[in-house]
Amino acid sequence: MSESPYDSSEQPDAVDPFDEIVAAETDRDPDLAVIEAGSRTLRAQGGAPENDVPSRPADPALDKALREVETELASRWGETKLEPSVKRIAALMDVLGDPQRSYPSIHITGTNGKTSTARMIEALLGAFELRTGRYTSPHVQSITERISLDGAPISAERFIETYEDIKPYIEMVDGAQEYRLSFFEVLTGMAYAAFADAPVDVAVVEVGMGGTWDATNVIDGDVAVVTPIDLDHTDRLGETPAEIAVEKAGIVKQDATVILAQQPVDAAQVMLKKAVEVDATVAREGLEFGVVSRQVAVGGQMLTLRGLGGEYPEVYLPLHGPYQAHNAAVALAAVEAFFGVGAQRPEPLDLDTVRKAFAAVSSPGRLEVVRRSPTVVLDAAHNPAGARATAEAVGEAFDFSRLIGVVGASGDKNVRGVLEAFEPIFAEVVITQNSSHRAMGADELAGIAVEVFGEERVQVEPRLPDALEAAITLAEEEGEFAGGGVLVTGSVITVGEARLLLGKG
């Protein structure tokens, strides 16, 4: 029998100094809310739990079957090519019997911090003995990472079976639509079908891009979570936070509860207006919930969080940075809202269960330590807001005396903004490129880097293995105990490929 999610302890006084306590927190830059941070100890062993990032199947026949599915999926429109509509995914859901209607869901949008927030929500729900399904993107190493059940990526066997089960219906929809279902639309259909088949008690779903016309938006989330909004995908979503917020507000459904992280004022206004239009209830970070206090601790930080039902003291989070603490507050409020805390029930969630859940949170490829002597850290920051957060996190989480950057980026990103964010913390930068067709060429990226860093601080190694070797060599010039380090960043794909090269997975 599942334990009650509620804490029967006494509640805080009706009048408390919460607004004053969080005043300093609410003054923070709302952009800083993306990066997962690793160990505070320079030489600490890092890396996510093994099941977070599965390796290729050991069985050759199974690996061949998975590659065949990956090849079929890759033949479709990629994630950056889309026709803004949910009509194809809606048609697929219809012929599948609307599996996404068979479980409640928490839907997450925003610019940065979506995956880390989703992982925290998943951990909390799982700690309260609910069976969870989590759908996130992109993947770091294995496509199977995108669909998780009970906190772990589905197996290669299950991934293949799910695809084969719905493949006839995919082909049926393809034949009836102007455009075939895209790569992301098929994966979304697979996730929703896998969750229904499990079955899950609740789905935690991260949008791919935007909200209104995102393929995930055929669900009606009981709780809509909006992480901080900033400029990214401006060609698709808009040129200002307010314009981007209009698209992202599309996940806010009738009578839902909206958990709103701190936002630029214009973006917040858009979200609040949408909530009024659909009679949604809004909980705002810094007002209805937030971070009361945080202290740096070994391997992470100790938090006191204010939730919708009261305070949660001494919550250990094994991730660094103020932005990560704010992500935790958002995740906690989302789970409280899911359980009705602050609405139907005044008492908070069980404190010990909350502590246990947060202490187990991980996120591969986000300030993940994958090598020691010198320390090599991977982080998937790929836009200026994320890069600024990473740069701040490195200063808090590590004690590098000299940091070498390895940067490989996609051509459709604000690369200059990313490089400018890292310039203050990189002694030198090694420019490279990943294997994706979207990658910016090393020479083009180097040209921008020279303008930002100066020619004497830029080295170009088009092949990622050579770039890693060059950066490690530069870091080792500091000596074994001097604290030189390497940060690999700029793209999820670059990080995933570096992770493989460095023996993780």
LOBA-457263 format. One record per residue (C-alpha): x negated, y negated, z; residue number from 1. Coordinates in Angstrom, 1 decimal. Example, Ala and Ser with C-alpha at 12.3 -4.5 7.8 and 13.67 -1.06 7.14 Angstrom:
      X      Y      Z num
  -12.3    4.5    7.8   1
  -13.7    1.1    7.1   2
***
This chain:
      X      Y      Z num
    0.0    0.0    0.0   1
   -1.4   -3.4   -0.9   2
   -2.3   -5.7    1.9   3
   -0.5   -9.0    2.2   4
   -2.3  -11.9    0.4   5
   -1.3  -14.3    3.1   6
   -3.1  -15.4    6.2   7
   -0.9  -15.5    9.3   8
   -3.3  -17.8   11.2   9
   -2.2  -21.3   12.3  10
   -2.0  -24.0    9.7  11
   -4.0  -27.3    9.8  12
   -2.3  -30.3   11.2  13
    0.2  -32.0    8.9  14
   -2.0  -35.1    8.9  15
   -5.6  -34.5    8.2  16
   -8.6  -36.4    6.8  17
   -8.7  -34.4    3.5  18
   -8.4  -37.5    1.3  19
  -11.4  -39.1    3.0  20
  -13.4  -35.9    3.1  21
  -13.2  -35.3   -0.6  22
  -13.7  -39.0   -1.6  23
  -17.3  -38.4   -2.5  24
  -16.5  -35.3   -4.4  25
  -13.8  -37.0   -6.6  26
  -16.3  -39.6   -7.6  27
  -18.4  -37.0   -9.5  28
  -18.8  -37.1  -13.3  29
  -15.8  -34.9  -14.5  30
  -18.1  -33.5  -17.3  31
  -20.1  -31.5  -14.8  32
  -18.1  -28.3  -14.6  33
  -19.6  -25.6  -16.8  34
  -22.7  -23.9  -15.8  35
  -23.1  -20.8  -13.7  36
  -26.3  -21.0  -11.6  37
  -28.6  -18.2  -10.5  38
  -30.9  -17.6   -7.5  39
  -32.5  -20.4   -5.5  40
  -35.6  -18.4   -5.0  41
  -38.0  -19.0   -7.9  42
  -39.2  -15.4   -8.3  43
  -35.9  -13.8   -7.3  44
  -34.6  -10.8   -9.3  45
  -31.7  -12.0  -11.4  46
  -29.1  -10.7  -13.8  47
  -25.5   -9.7  -13.7  48
  -24.2   -6.3  -12.6  49
  -24.9   -3.8  -15.3  50
  -21.3   -3.2  -16.2  51
  -20.8   -7.0  -16.9  52
  -22.8   -6.7  -20.1  53
  -22.6   -3.2  -21.6  54
  -25.3   -1.8  -23.7  55
  -24.7    0.0  -27.1  56
  -23.2    3.4  -26.6  57
  -25.8    6.1  -26.1  58
  -23.8    8.6  -28.1  59
  -24.8    8.1  -31.8  60
  -21.4    9.1  -33.1  61
  -19.6    6.7  -30.7  62
  -22.1    3.9  -31.6  63
  -21.4    4.5  -35.3  64
  -17.6    4.3  -34.7  65
  -17.9    1.1  -32.8  66
  -20.1   -0.4  -35.5  67
  -17.5    0.5  -38.1  68
  -14.8   -1.4  -36.1  69
  -17.2   -4.4  -35.6  70
  -17.8   -4.4  -39.4  71
  -14.1   -4.4  -40.1  72
  -13.5   -7.2  -37.7  73
  -16.4   -9.2  -39.1  74
  -14.8   -9.0  -42.6  75
  -12.1  -11.4  -41.3  76
  -12.2  -15.1  -40.8  77
  -14.7  -16.0  -38.1  78
  -13.9  -17.9  -34.9  79
  -14.7  -21.3  -36.5  80
  -12.5  -20.8  -39.5  81
   -8.8  -21.0  -38.8  82
   -5.4  -22.2  -40.0  83
   -3.9  -23.9  -36.9  84
   -0.8  -21.8  -36.4  85
    0.4  -19.0  -34.1  86
    2.7  -17.5  -36.8  87
    0.3  -14.6  -37.6  88
   -0.4  -13.6  -34.0  89
    3.4  -14.0  -33.2  90
    4.2  -11.7  -36.1  91
    1.7   -9.1  -34.8  92
    3.1   -9.3  -31.3  93
    6.6   -8.9  -32.8  94
    5.8   -5.6  -34.6  95
    3.9   -4.4  -31.5  96
    7.0   -5.0  -29.3  97
    5.7   -8.1  -27.6  98
    3.2   -6.4  -25.2  99
    2.2   -9.8  -23.8 100
    5.7  -10.2  -22.2 101
    5.2   -7.1  -20.0 102
    3.0   -8.8  -17.4 103
    2.6  -12.2  -15.8 104
   -0.4  -14.3  -16.9 105
   -2.7  -17.1  -15.9 106
   -3.7  -19.1  -18.9 107
   -6.9  -21.2  -18.9 108
   -7.9  -24.1  -21.2 109
  -10.4  -26.9  -21.0 110
  -13.8  -27.7  -22.6 111
  -16.3  -26.2  -20.2 112
  -16.1  -23.8  -17.3 113
  -13.3  -21.6  -18.6 114
  -15.1  -18.3  -18.4 115
  -16.6  -18.8  -15.0 116
  -13.2  -19.9  -13.6 117
  -11.6  -16.9  -15.2 118
  -14.1  -14.6  -13.6 119
  -13.4  -16.2  -10.2 120
   -9.6  -15.9  -10.7 121
  -10.1  -12.2  -11.7 122
  -12.2  -11.5   -8.6 123
   -9.6  -13.1   -6.3 124
   -6.7  -11.2   -7.8 125
   -8.6   -7.9   -7.7 126
   -9.5   -8.4   -4.1 127
   -5.8   -8.6   -3.4 128
   -5.4   -5.2   -5.0 129
   -3.8   -6.4   -8.2 130
   -4.8   -4.7  -11.4 131
   -6.2   -7.4  -13.7 132
   -6.8   -7.8  -17.4 133
   -9.2  -10.6  -18.5 134
   -9.7  -11.9  -22.0 135
  -12.6  -14.3  -22.5 136
  -14.8  -15.5  -25.4 137
  -17.3  -15.5  -26.8 138
  -19.3  -12.5  -25.7 139
  -22.9  -12.6  -24.6 140
  -24.0   -9.2  -26.0 141
  -21.2   -6.7  -26.6 142
  -17.9   -7.4  -28.2 143
  -16.3   -5.1  -25.6 144
  -17.1   -7.8  -22.9 145
  -14.1   -9.9  -24.2 146
  -11.5   -7.5  -22.9 147
  -11.9   -6.4  -19.3 148
   -9.7   -4.2  -17.0 149
  -10.2   -4.2  -13.3 150
  -13.1   -6.5  -13.5 151
  -15.2   -4.5  -16.0 152
  -15.4   -4.6  -19.8 153
  -13.4   -1.8  -21.5 154
  -15.4    1.1  -22.7 155
  -16.4    1.5  -26.3 156
  -14.1    4.5  -26.6 157
  -11.1    2.4  -25.4 158
  -12.0   -0.5  -27.6 159
  -12.1    1.7  -30.6 160
   -8.8    3.5  -29.6 161
   -7.1    0.2  -29.1 162
   -8.1   -1.1  -32.5 163
   -7.1    2.2  -34.2 164
   -3.7    2.1  -32.4 165
   -2.8   -1.3  -33.7 166
   -4.6   -1.2  -37.1 167
   -1.5   -0.1  -39.0 168
    0.4   -3.0  -37.6 169
   -2.4   -5.4  -38.4 170
   -2.3   -4.3  -42.0 171
    1.4   -4.7  -42.1 172
    1.2   -8.3  -40.9 173
   -1.8   -9.0  -43.2 174
    0.4   -8.0  -46.2 175
    3.3  -10.2  -45.2 176
    1.3  -13.4  -44.4 177
   -0.4  -16.0  -46.6 178
   -3.7  -15.4  -44.8 179
   -4.9  -12.3  -43.1 180
   -5.2  -12.2  -39.3 181
   -8.5  -13.7  -38.2 182
  -11.2  -12.0  -36.1 183
  -10.0  -13.8  -33.0 184
   -6.4  -13.1  -33.7 185
   -7.0   -9.4  -34.0 186
   -9.0   -9.3  -30.8 187
   -6.3  -11.2  -29.0 188
   -3.7   -8.7  -30.2 189
   -6.0   -5.9  -29.0 190
   -6.4   -7.5  -25.6 191
   -2.6   -8.0  -25.1 192
   -2.0   -4.4  -26.2 193
   -4.7   -3.0  -24.0 194
   -3.3   -4.9  -21.0 195
    0.2   -3.5  -21.6 196
   -1.1    0.0  -22.1 197
   -3.1   -0.1  -18.8 198
   -0.8   -1.5  -17.5 199
   -2.1   -4.6  -15.6 200
   -0.3   -6.5  -12.9 201
   -1.6   -9.8  -14.2 202
   -3.6  -11.1  -17.2 203
   -6.2  -13.8  -17.0 204
   -6.5  -15.3  -20.4 205
   -9.0  -17.9  -21.7 206
   -8.1  -19.9  -24.8 207
  -10.4  -19.6  -27.8 208
  -10.0  -23.3  -28.9 209
   -7.6  -26.0  -28.0 210
   -4.2  -24.6  -26.8 211
   -1.2  -25.4  -28.9 212
   -2.1  -23.3  -31.9 213
   -4.7  -21.0  -30.2 214
   -4.0  -17.4  -30.8 215
   -3.7  -16.7  -27.1 216
   -0.8  -19.1  -26.9 217
    1.9  -16.5  -27.5 218
    2.0  -16.0  -23.7 219
    4.0  -18.1  -21.3 220
    1.5  -18.4  -18.4 221
    3.1  -18.6  -15.0 222
    0.1  -20.7  -14.1 223
   -1.8  -23.0  -16.6 224
   -5.3  -23.9  -15.6 225
   -7.0  -26.9  -17.2 226
  -10.8  -27.2  -16.5 227
  -12.5  -30.5  -17.2 228
  -12.0  -31.8  -20.8 229
  -14.8  -33.3  -22.8 230
  -15.8  -33.7  -26.4 231
  -16.3  -30.5  -28.3 232
  -14.8  -29.1  -31.6 233
  -13.9  -32.8  -32.4 234
  -13.3  -31.9  -36.0 235
  -10.5  -29.6  -34.9 236
   -9.2  -31.1  -31.6 237
   -9.7  -34.8  -31.7 238
  -12.3  -37.6  -31.2 239
  -11.4  -38.6  -27.6 240
  -10.6  -36.7  -24.4 241
   -7.0  -37.8  -24.7 242
   -6.6  -36.5  -28.3 243
   -8.2  -33.2  -27.2 244
   -5.9  -33.0  -24.2 245
   -2.9  -33.2  -26.5 246
   -3.9  -29.9  -28.0 247
   -4.9  -28.3  -24.8 248
   -1.6  -29.3  -23.1 249
    0.1  -26.8  -25.4 250
   -0.5  -24.0  -22.9 251
    1.7  -25.8  -20.3 252
    5.1  -24.1  -20.5 253
    8.5  -24.7  -19.0 254
    8.6  -24.5  -15.2 255
    4.9  -23.4  -15.0 256
    2.5  -24.5  -12.3 257
   -0.5  -26.6  -13.7 258
   -3.8  -26.5  -11.8 259
   -5.6  -29.6  -13.0 260
   -9.3  -30.0  -12.5 261
  -10.7  -33.5  -12.3 262
  -10.3  -35.1  -15.8 263
  -11.1  -38.3  -17.6 264
   -8.2  -40.7  -16.9 265
   -6.8  -40.6  -20.4 266
   -6.9  -36.8  -20.5 267
   -5.2  -36.5  -17.1 268
   -2.4  -38.9  -18.3 269
   -1.7  -36.6  -21.3 270
   -1.5  -33.5  -19.1 271
    0.8  -35.2  -16.5 272
    3.1  -36.4  -19.2 273
    3.4  -32.9  -20.7 274
    4.1  -31.5  -17.2 275
    7.0  -33.9  -16.8 276
    8.4  -33.0  -20.2 277
    8.6  -29.3  -19.3 278
    9.4  -29.6  -15.6 279
    6.0  -28.1  -14.6 280
    4.6  -28.5  -11.2 281
    1.1  -30.1  -11.0 282
   -1.6  -29.6   -8.4 283
   -4.5  -32.0   -8.9 284
   -8.1  -31.5   -7.8 285
   -9.0  -34.1   -5.2 286
   -5.4  -34.6   -4.1 287
   -3.6  -31.3   -3.6 288
   -6.7  -29.2   -3.4 289
  -10.5  -29.6   -3.6 290
  -13.9  -29.1   -2.2 291
  -14.2  -30.3    1.4 292
  -17.9  -29.5    1.9 293
  -20.7  -27.6    0.4 294
  -24.2  -26.6    1.6 295
  -27.0  -25.0   -0.3 296
  -27.6  -21.5    0.9 297
  -30.0  -18.7   -0.1 298
  -28.9  -17.5   -3.5 299
  -25.9  -19.8   -3.7 300
  -23.9  -22.2   -1.6 301
  -21.6  -22.2    1.4 302
  -18.2  -23.9    0.8 303
  -15.2  -25.1    2.7 304
  -12.4  -25.3    0.2 305
   -9.0  -27.0    0.6 306
   -6.3  -25.0   -1.0 307
   -2.6  -25.5   -1.6 308
   -1.9  -23.8    1.8 309
   -4.7  -25.0    4.0 310
   -8.5  -24.8    4.4 311
  -10.8  -21.9    3.7 312
  -14.1  -22.4    5.6 313
  -17.4  -20.6    5.2 314
  -16.8  -19.2    1.7 315
  -20.1  -18.0    0.2 316
  -20.5  -18.4   -3.5 317
  -23.5  -16.8   -5.1 318
  -23.7  -19.6   -7.8 319
  -25.3  -23.0   -7.5 320
  -24.2  -26.6   -8.2 321
  -21.4  -28.9   -7.3 322
  -19.6  -28.1  -10.5 323
  -19.5  -24.5   -9.6 324
  -17.9  -25.3   -6.2 325
  -15.3  -27.3   -8.1 326
  -14.6  -24.3  -10.4 327
  -14.1  -22.2   -7.2 328
  -11.6  -24.7   -5.9 329
   -9.7  -24.6   -9.2 330
   -9.7  -20.8   -9.2 331
   -8.5  -20.6   -5.6 332
   -5.7  -23.0   -6.3 333
   -4.6  -21.0   -9.4 334
   -4.4  -17.8   -7.4 335
   -2.6  -19.5   -4.6 336
   -0.1  -20.9   -7.1 337
    0.3  -17.4   -8.6 338
    1.2  -16.0   -5.2 339
    3.6  -19.0   -4.5 340
    1.4  -20.6   -1.8 341
    2.3  -24.2   -1.4 342
    5.8  -23.7   -2.9 343
    7.6  -20.6   -1.6 344
    5.1  -19.9    1.2 345
    3.2  -22.5    3.3 346
    0.5  -20.2    4.7 347
   -2.9  -19.7    2.9 348
   -4.3  -16.5    1.4 349
   -6.1  -14.1    3.7 350
   -9.4  -15.8    4.5 351
  -11.5  -12.6    4.7 352
  -10.2  -11.4    1.3 353
  -11.0  -14.7   -0.3 354
  -14.5  -14.7    1.2 355
  -15.1  -11.1   -0.1 356
  -13.9  -12.0   -3.6 357
  -16.0  -15.1   -4.0 358
  -19.1  -13.4   -2.7 359
  -18.9  -10.8   -5.5 360
  -18.6  -13.3   -8.4 361
  -21.1  -13.1  -11.3 362
  -21.5  -14.5  -14.8 363
  -24.1  -13.2  -17.2 364
  -25.9  -15.6  -19.5 365
  -25.3  -18.6  -17.2 366
  -28.5  -19.5  -15.4 367
  -29.3  -15.8  -15.3 368
  -32.8  -14.8  -14.3 369
  -34.1  -12.1  -16.6 370
  -37.8  -12.1  -16.1 371
  -40.3  -13.0  -13.4 372
  -43.9  -14.3  -13.5 373
  -43.1  -16.7  -15.1 374
  -39.4  -16.9  -14.4 375
  -37.3  -16.8  -17.6 376
  -33.7  -18.1  -17.2 377
  -30.9  -17.8  -19.8 378
  -28.1  -20.3  -20.0 379
  -25.4  -20.7  -22.7 380
  -24.9  -24.5  -22.6 381
  -24.0  -25.6  -26.1 382
  -22.5  -29.1  -25.8 383
  -23.7  -32.2  -24.1 384
  -21.5  -31.9  -21.0 385
  -22.6  -28.3  -20.4 386
  -26.3  -29.3  -21.0 387
  -26.1  -32.1  -18.5 388
  -24.6  -29.7  -15.9 389
  -27.3  -27.1  -16.6 390
  -30.0  -29.7  -16.3 391
  -28.7  -30.7  -12.9 392
  -28.2  -27.1  -11.8 393
  -31.8  -26.2  -12.6 394
  -33.0  -29.0  -10.3 395
  -31.0  -27.6   -7.4 396
  -31.4  -23.8   -8.0 397
  -35.0  -23.6   -9.0 398
  -38.3  -25.2   -7.9 399
  -40.1  -25.3  -11.3 400
  -43.2  -27.4  -11.5 401
  -43.1  -27.2  -15.3 402
  -40.2  -26.0  -17.4 403
  -40.4  -25.0  -21.0 404
  -37.3  -25.0  -23.1 405
  -36.4  -22.6  -25.9 406
  -33.5  -24.0  -27.9 407
  -31.5  -22.4  -30.7 408
  -28.2  -24.1  -31.6 409
  -25.3  -23.8  -33.9 410
  -25.1  -26.3  -36.8 411
  -21.6  -27.4  -35.8 412
  -22.5  -28.7  -32.4 413
  -23.7  -32.1  -31.1 414
  -27.3  -30.9  -31.0 415
  -28.8  -34.3  -30.3 416
  -26.6  -34.7  -27.3 417
  -27.7  -31.3  -26.0 418
  -31.4  -32.1  -26.5 419
  -31.1  -35.5  -24.9 420
  -29.5  -33.9  -21.8 421
  -32.5  -31.5  -21.5 422
  -35.2  -34.0  -22.3 423
  -35.8  -35.2  -18.7 424
  -36.4  -31.6  -17.4 425
  -38.3  -30.0  -20.2 426
  -42.1  -30.5  -20.3 427
  -42.1  -29.0  -23.8 428
  -39.5  -27.4  -26.0 429
  -39.9  -24.5  -28.4 430
  -37.3  -24.8  -31.3 431
  -36.0  -21.6  -32.8 432
  -32.9  -20.2  -34.4 433
  -30.7  -17.2  -33.8 434
  -29.5  -14.7  -36.4 435
  -26.0  -16.1  -36.8 436
  -24.9  -17.7  -40.1 437
  -23.8  -20.6  -38.0 438
  -27.3  -21.3  -36.7 439
  -28.9  -24.6  -37.4 440
  -32.2  -24.0  -39.2 441
  -35.3  -24.4  -37.0 442
  -36.8  -27.1  -39.2 443
  -33.6  -29.2  -39.1 444
  -33.3  -28.8  -35.4 445
  -37.0  -29.6  -34.9 446
  -36.6  -32.8  -36.7 447
  -34.0  -33.9  -34.2 448
  -36.1  -32.6  -31.3 449
  -39.1  -34.7  -32.4 450
  -36.9  -37.8  -32.3 451
  -35.8  -37.0  -28.8 452
  -39.0  -35.5  -27.3 453
  -41.8  -36.8  -29.4 454
  -43.9  -34.7  -31.7 455
  -46.4  -33.7  -29.1 456
  -43.8  -32.0  -26.9 457
  -42.2  -29.9  -29.7 458
  -43.2  -26.5  -31.1 459
  -41.4  -24.7  -33.8 460
  -41.1  -20.9  -34.0 461
  -38.2  -19.9  -36.3 462
  -38.2  -16.3  -35.0 463
  -36.7  -15.9  -31.6 464
  -39.2  -13.3  -30.4 465
  -42.1  -15.6  -31.3 466
  -40.3  -18.5  -29.6 467
  -40.0  -16.6  -26.4 468
  -43.6  -15.5  -26.5 469
  -44.7  -19.0  -27.1 470
  -42.7  -20.4  -24.3 471
  -43.8  -17.8  -21.8 472
  -47.4  -18.5  -22.8 473
  -46.9  -22.2  -22.2 474
  -45.3  -21.6  -18.8 475
  -48.2  -19.3  -17.8 476
  -50.6  -22.1  -18.3 477
  -49.5  -23.4  -14.9 478
  -51.0  -20.3  -13.3 479
  -49.3  -17.3  -11.6 480
  -48.1  -19.2   -8.5 481
  -47.7  -22.7   -9.8 482
  -44.0  -22.4  -10.7 483
  -43.9  -22.6  -14.5 484
  -40.6  -21.4  -16.0 485
  -38.7  -21.0  -19.2 486
  -35.1  -21.9  -19.9 487
  -33.5  -20.3  -23.0 488
  -30.4  -22.3  -24.1 489
  -28.4  -24.0  -26.8 490
  -26.0  -21.2  -27.9 491
  -24.3  -18.1  -26.5 492
  -25.7  -16.2  -29.5 493
  -29.3  -17.3  -28.7 494
  -28.8  -16.3  -25.1 495
  -27.4  -12.9  -26.0 496
  -30.2  -12.1  -28.5 497
  -32.8  -13.3  -26.0 498
  -31.2  -11.1  -23.3 499
  -31.7   -8.1  -25.6 500
  -35.2   -9.0  -26.4 501
  -36.1   -9.4  -22.7 502
  -34.7   -5.9  -21.9 503
  -31.3   -6.8  -20.4 504
  -28.9   -4.3  -22.0 505
***
